[in-house]
């Protein structure tokens, strides 16, 4: 979504910071001019879905002669690493200036104090990486749909310039430009949310696999002592004692590895907790109060429907508070969070 849909010539003559800036040029687009009151915001291209990013990662890995790595069981970890790198690059390509919600410090657990069984239960209870991946796709898809609406509004502004003159027309265009900018920022926030959830899904999936490869080693000190107390032969007692100590050491080593796995999980998920602040849509000029804000949403929706008959998604973003409530859910429980209903 970092790349604009505006062609390079139009971008050059419409950018007031460009040496080629020329409002008189036939390529000039008033909705692409950031100094214009009709500026519709930067209109990005469609963001790639998580499925597309993963397919690219798999194709890249397949191009390498990795038979040796496959035999060692390293092909899947390499594919996962390439995929995560693509997700990170996609996040970095999002425009600067997305409003981020202030969430405070990310909570962490003291896994070194937990039993191995507690960590396994925590990681696998009500935690489905496929569900998180599904909601991440919905967020990215929603962002792409909002971008299409933003482009439709910008096109409508341009189309109206030749037919609708005067202050009424300019006022309508100014409002539509604000709606377009709001659609653009909401689209970027939606894509960011999807990217963060892709990281959550990937991390959960990899952590669950790592934990499955490091199962608890059962050991009870009281049971071991009881077994040793039942042995009267000194030689057998010495051998059994060494075996019990070895069992205890293996159990503790597995628990310590589980704690490292969980700490890494916390660190990775904690690095992907920035969530967008979804703003309310712009109000119509002269509107005031909560009811006027609702009126502004309705007017915006009416304009969008007249511009794009297939679009009912803008209704999703009609309530900034509802969208932010969903963002709260994402930050608090990534598994259950879903986009606002259309």
Secondary structure in CASP SS format (residue, H / E / C, confidence):
PFRMAT SS
TARGET T0000
AUTHOR 0000-0000-0000
METHOD secondary structure of the structure
MODEL  1
X C 1.00
X C 1.00
X C 1.00
X E 1.00
X C 1.00
X C 1.00
X C 1.00
X H 1.00
X H 1.00
X H 1.00
X H 1.00
X H 1.00
X H 1.00
X H 1.00
X C 1.00
X C 1.00
X C 1.00
X C 1.00
X C 1.00
X C 1.00
X C 1.00
X C 1.00
X C 1.00
X C 1.00
X C 1.00
X C 1.00
X C 1.00
X C 1.00
X C 1.00
X H 1.00
X H 1.00
X H 1.00
X C 1.00
X C 1.00
X C 1.00
X C 1.00
X C 1.00
X C 1.00
X C 1.00
X C 1.00
X C 1.00
X C 1.00
X C 1.00
X E 1.00
X C 1.00
X C 1.00
X C 1.00
X C 1.00
X C 1.00
X H 1.00
X H 1.00
X H 1.00
X H 1.00
X H 1.00
X H 1.00
X H 1.00
X H 1.00
X H 1.00
X H 1.00
X H 1.00
X H 1.00
X H 1.00
X C 1.00
X C 1.00
X C 1.00
X C 1.00
X H 1.00
X H 1.00
X H 1.00
X H 1.00
X H 1.00
X C 1.00
X C 1.00
X C 1.00
X H 1.00
X H 1.00
X H 1.00
X H 1.00
X H 1.00
X H 1.00
X H 1.00
X H 1.00
X H 1.00
X H 1.00
X H 1.00
X H 1.00
X H 1.00
X H 1.00
X H 1.00
X H 1.00
X H 1.00
X H 1.00
X C 1.00
X C 1.00
X C 1.00
X C 1.00
X C 1.00
X C 1.00
X C 1.00
X E 1.00
X C 1.00
X C 1.00
X C 1.00
X C 1.00
X C 1.00
X C 1.00
X C 1.00
X C 1.00
X C 1.00
X C 1.00
X H 1.00
X H 1.00
X H 1.00
X C 1.00
X C 1.00
X H 1.00
X H 1.00
X H 1.00
X H 1.00
X H 1.00
X H 1.00
X H 1.00
X H 1.00
X H 1.00
X C 1.00
X C 1.00
X C 1.00
X C 1.00
X H 1.00
X H 1.00
X H 1.00
X H 1.00
X H 1.00
X H 1.00
X H 1.00
X H 1.00
X H 1.00
X H 1.00
X H 1.00
X H 1.00
X H 1.00
X H 1.00
X H 1.00
X H 1.00
X H 1.00
X H 1.00
X H 1.00
X H 1.00
X H 1.00
X H 1.00
X H 1.00
X H 1.00
X H 1.00
X H 1.00
X H 1.00
X H 1.00
X H 1.00
X H 1.00
X H 1.00
X H 1.00
X C 1.00
X C 1.00
X C 1.00
X C 1.00
X C 1.00
X C 1.00
X H 1.00
X H 1.00
X H 1.00
X H 1.00
X H 1.00
X H 1.00
X H 1.00
X H 1.00
X H 1.00
X H 1.00
X H 1.00
X H 1.00
X H 1.00
X H 1.00
X H 1.00
X H 1.00
X H 1.00
X H 1.00
X H 1.00
X H 1.00
X H 1.00
X H 1.00
X H 1.00
X H 1.00
X H 1.00
X H 1.00
X H 1.00
X H 1.00
X H 1.00
X H 1.00
X H 1.00
X H 1.00
X H 1.00
X H 1.00
X H 1.00
X H 1.00
X H 1.00
X H 1.00
X H 1.00
X H 1.00
X H 1.00
X H 1.00
X H 1.00
X H 1.00
X H 1.00
X H 1.00
X C 1.00
X C 1.00
X C 1.00
X C 1.00
X C 1.00
X C 1.00
X C 1.00
X C 1.00
X H 1.00
X H 1.00
X H 1.00
X H 1.00
X H 1.00
X H 1.00
X H 1.00
X H 1.00
X H 1.00
X C 1.00
X C 1.00
X C 1.00
X C 1.00
X H 1.00
X H 1.00
X H 1.00
X H 1.00
X H 1.00
X H 1.00
X H 1.00
X H 1.00
X H 1.00
X H 1.00
X H 1.00
X H 1.00
X H 1.00
X H 1.00
X H 1.00
X H 1.00
X H 1.00
X H 1.00
X H 1.00
X H 1.00
X H 1.00
X H 1.00
X H 1.00
X H 1.00
X H 1.00
X H 1.00
X H 1.00
X H 1.00
X H 1.00
X H 1.00
X H 1.00
X H 1.00
X H 1.00
X H 1.00
X H 1.00
X H 1.00
X H 1.00
X C 1.00
X C 1.00
X C 1.00
X C 1.00
X C 1.00
X E 1.00
X C 1.00
X C 1.00
X C 1.00
X C 1.00
X C 1.00
X C 1.00
X C 1.00
X C 1.00
X C 1.00
X C 1.00
X C 1.00
X C 1.00
X H 1.00
X H 1.00
X H 1.00
X H 1.00
X H 1.00
X H 1.00
X H 1.00
X H 1.00
X H 1.00
X H 1.00
X H 1.00
X H 1.00
X H 1.00
X H 1.00
X H 1.00
X H 1.00
X H 1.00
X H 1.00
X H 1.00
X C 1.00
X C 1.00
X C 1.00
X C 1.00
X C 1.00
X H 1.00
X H 1.00
X H 1.00
X H 1.00
X H 1.00
X H 1.00
X C 1.00
X H 1.00
X H 1.00
X H 1.00
X H 1.00
X H 1.00
X H 1.00
X H 1.00
X H 1.00
X H 1.00
X H 1.00
X H 1.00
X H 1.00
X H 1.00
X C 1.00
X C 1.00
X C 1.00
X C 1.00
X C 1.00
X C 1.00
X C 1.00
X C 1.00
X C 1.00
X C 1.00
END
